[in-house]
């Protein structure tokens, strides 16, 4: 009996050592297969899921290494992607539509955030107290970005047109200096610059998005997506795990974002609820893009006369394989 017990224990120990050895080899082999994805994006809280997945080692666990390259706006990240500076660009839906009108071979891999953080800001010392006071004023806006759409739609909803104001091209890094320095009378801008303006500008602040959230999109070239199908699934799986962590630990995720971007905690507290972090590909994205595409055609911002088939610019398979409930697009 004693001999049998000893034999059983030896067998169990051998099996355990074998399992540990296989696990160790498997882990070591997988770590050698880490595949790098370079992401181009403005340094904003919109990519909270990415920061969280990096900080917690989720990407590494799933065989992915992430490198982030900063751009001042999403449209420039897309340009960088098309030049092979990065693999994936983070940008809003407006930037994607611009490329769709030019039939660029790109697709949305997923949306990671829906947010409402844009404002029209007017200086009171320039006689701007109500919206109609914008007429005839110099208004700063980053041209050829979603800021054009926000301003145009805002003016239309209040009985004005773009031609009723003088447009001044102002890039995001110059937002605060432009409005405080007096080069312009008003500006279309977004966070975190709005937070800074509230401290420095005696002005009026009107929400610019009319209740329509913007979409933070992950965009890749078709060719790259086809060649990296499995990597994209591991990438999205990592973001899905980061989303689950955020749901259960919002304060910890917020702390990660604050540290990664070196943000003022009070600022992050003020804007956190203006974001809907989470992976999705849903019909509201298509509806928003079609609306913006029609607006671009109406305002002669493209030579095209019809809205492109925007479903052709959505890559569904990756997210559907990882989180099917997050995909809700009518084909």
VENRA-V827352 format. One record per backbone hydrogen bond with DSSP energy under -1.0 kcal/mol. CO is the residue of the C=O (numbers start at 1). NH is the residue of the N-H. E is the energy in kcal/mol with one decimal. If there is no record, write none. Layout:
co=CO nh=NH e=E
co=CO nh=NH e=E
This chain:
co=1 nh=5 e=-2.1
co=2 nh=6 e=-2.3
co=3 nh=7 e=-2.3
co=4 nh=8 e=-2.6
co=5 nh=9 e=-2.5
co=6 nh=10 e=-2.2
co=7 nh=11 e=-2.3
co=8 nh=12 e=-2.6
co=9 nh=13 e=-2.5
co=10 nh=14 e=-2.3
co=11 nh=15 e=-2.5
co=12 nh=16 e=-2.5
co=13 nh=17 e=-2.6
co=14 nh=18 e=-2.3
co=15 nh=19 e=-2.6
co=16 nh=20 e=-2.7
co=17 nh=21 e=-2.3
co=18 nh=22 e=-2.7
co=19 nh=23 e=-2.6
co=20 nh=24 e=-2.6
co=21 nh=25 e=-2.7
co=22 nh=26 e=-2.9
co=23 nh=27 e=-2.8
co=24 nh=28 e=-2.7
co=25 nh=29 e=-3.0
co=26 nh=30 e=-2.5
co=27 nh=31 e=-2.4
co=28 nh=32 e=-1.4
co=30 nh=33 e=-1.1
co=31 nh=34 e=-1.1
co=35 nh=65 e=-2.3
co=37 nh=67 e=-2.2
co=38 nh=87 e=-2.1
co=38 nh=88 e=-2.2
co=39 nh=69 e=-3.1
co=40 nh=90 e=-2.9
co=41 nh=71 e=-1.4
co=42 nh=44 e=-2.2
co=44 nh=47 e=-1.3
co=45 nh=48 e=-1.0
co=47 nh=51 e=-2.2
co=48 nh=52 e=-2.6
co=49 nh=53 e=-2.3
co=50 nh=54 e=-2.2
co=51 nh=55 e=-2.7
co=52 nh=56 e=-2.1
co=53 nh=58 e=-1.7
co=53 nh=59 e=-1.2
co=54 nh=57 e=-1.3
co=57 nh=61 e=-2.0
co=58 nh=62 e=-1.5
co=59 nh=64 e=-2.7
co=60 nh=63 e=-1.7
co=63 nh=35 e=-2.2
co=65 nh=37 e=-2.9
co=67 nh=39 e=-3.2
co=69 nh=41 e=-2.1
co=73 nh=77 e=-1.4
co=74 nh=78 e=-2.1
co=75 nh=79 e=-2.0
co=76 nh=80 e=-2.4
co=77 nh=81 e=-2.2
co=78 nh=82 e=-2.6
co=79 nh=83 e=-1.2
co=80 nh=85 e=-3.2
co=81 nh=84 e=-1.9
co=88 nh=40 e=-3.0
co=89 nh=219 e=-2.7
co=91 nh=217 e=-3.0
co=92 nh=96 e=-1.3
co=93 nh=97 e=-2.2
co=94 nh=98 e=-2.0
co=95 nh=99 e=-1.4
co=96 nh=100 e=-2.3
co=97 nh=101 e=-2.4
co=99 nh=104 e=-2.3
co=100 nh=103 e=-1.8
co=104 nh=106 e=-1.8
co=105 nh=222 e=-2.4
co=107 nh=220 e=-2.5
co=108 nh=315 e=-2.9
co=110 nh=218 e=-2.9
co=111 nh=280 e=-1.7
co=112 nh=278 e=-2.1
co=113 nh=216 e=-3.1
co=114 nh=276 e=-2.3
co=115 nh=214 e=-3.2
co=117 nh=191 e=-1.2
co=118 nh=208 e=-2.5
co=119 nh=189 e=-2.4
co=120 nh=206 e=-2.8
co=121 nh=187 e=-2.3
co=122 nh=204 e=-2.2
co=123 nh=126 e=-1.2
co=123 nh=128 e=-1.4
co=124 nh=127 e=-1.9
co=130 nh=133 e=-1.8
co=131 nh=134 e=-2.0
co=132 nh=135 e=-1.4
co=134 nh=137 e=-2.4
co=137 nh=166 e=-2.7
co=138 nh=185 e=-2.4
co=138 nh=186 e=-1.8
co=139 nh=168 e=-2.4
co=140 nh=188 e=-2.4
co=141 nh=143 e=-1.1
co=141 nh=170 e=-1.0
co=145 nh=148 e=-1.7
co=146 nh=150 e=-2.4
co=147 nh=151 e=-2.5
co=148 nh=152 e=-2.7
co=149 nh=153 e=-2.9
co=150 nh=154 e=-2.4
co=151 nh=155 e=-2.8
co=152 nh=156 e=-2.3
co=153 nh=157 e=-2.3
co=155 nh=158 e=-1.0
co=155 nh=160 e=-3.1
co=156 nh=159 e=-1.6
co=161 nh=164 e=-1.5
co=162 nh=165 e=-1.7
co=164 nh=136 e=-3.4
co=166 nh=139 e=-2.9
co=168 nh=141 e=-2.5
co=171 nh=174 e=-2.1
co=172 nh=175 e=-1.8
co=174 nh=178 e=-2.6
co=175 nh=179 e=-1.8
co=176 nh=180 e=-2.5
co=177 nh=181 e=-2.3
co=178 nh=183 e=-1.1
co=178 nh=184 e=-1.0
co=185 nh=123 e=-2.5
co=186 nh=140 e=-2.9
co=187 nh=121 e=-3.0
co=189 nh=119 e=-3.1
co=190 nh=193 e=-1.2
co=192 nh=196 e=-1.3
co=193 nh=197 e=-2.3
co=194 nh=198 e=-2.2
co=197 nh=201 e=-3.2
co=201 nh=203 e=-1.5
co=202 nh=124 e=-2.2
co=204 nh=122 e=-2.1
co=206 nh=120 e=-3.1
co=209 nh=212 e=-2.4
co=214 nh=115 e=-2.1
co=216 nh=112 e=-2.6
co=217 nh=91 e=-1.8
co=218 nh=109 e=-3.6
co=219 nh=89 e=-2.7
co=220 nh=107 e=-2.6
co=221 nh=225 e=-2.6
co=222 nh=226 e=-2.5
co=223 nh=227 e=-1.9
co=224 nh=228 e=-1.2
co=228 nh=232 e=-2.6
co=229 nh=233 e=-1.5
co=230 nh=234 e=-1.9
co=231 nh=235 e=-2.6
co=232 nh=236 e=-2.9
co=233 nh=237 e=-2.4
co=234 nh=238 e=-1.9
co=235 nh=239 e=-1.7
co=236 nh=240 e=-2.4
co=237 nh=241 e=-2.0
co=238 nh=242 e=-2.1
co=239 nh=243 e=-2.2
co=240 nh=244 e=-2.0
co=241 nh=245 e=-2.0
co=242 nh=246 e=-2.3
co=243 nh=247 e=-2.4
co=244 nh=248 e=-1.5
co=245 nh=249 e=-2.3
co=249 nh=253 e=-2.2
co=250 nh=254 e=-2.5
co=251 nh=255 e=-2.1
co=252 nh=256 e=-2.0
co=253 nh=257 e=-2.3
co=254 nh=258 e=-2.5
co=255 nh=259 e=-2.2
co=256 nh=260 e=-2.7
co=257 nh=261 e=-2.2
co=258 nh=263 e=-1.9
co=264 nh=268 e=-2.2
co=265 nh=269 e=-2.3
co=266 nh=270 e=-1.7
co=267 nh=271 e=-1.3
co=268 nh=272 e=-1.9
co=271 nh=274 e=-2.1
co=272 nh=275 e=-1.4
co=274 nh=116 e=-1.6
co=280 nh=111 e=-2.3
co=281 nh=328 e=-3.0
co=282 nh=285 e=-1.3
co=283 nh=287 e=-2.5
co=284 nh=288 e=-2.2
co=285 nh=289 e=-2.3
co=286 nh=290 e=-2.5
co=287 nh=291 e=-2.1
co=288 nh=292 e=-2.2
co=289 nh=293 e=-2.5
co=290 nh=294 e=-2.2
co=291 nh=295 e=-1.8
co=292 nh=296 e=-2.3
co=293 nh=297 e=-2.1
co=294 nh=298 e=-2.6
co=295 nh=299 e=-2.0
co=296 nh=301 e=-2.9
co=297 nh=300 e=-1.5
co=308 nh=310 e=-1.4
co=309 nh=312 e=-1.6
co=310 nh=313 e=-1.6
co=311 nh=314 e=-1.5
co=313 nh=108 e=-2.7
co=316 nh=320 e=-2.5
co=317 nh=321 e=-1.8
co=318 nh=322 e=-1.1
co=319 nh=323 e=-3.7
co=323 nh=326 e=-2.2
co=324 nh=327 e=-1.7
co=326 nh=281 e=-2.3
co=328 nh=283 e=-1.6
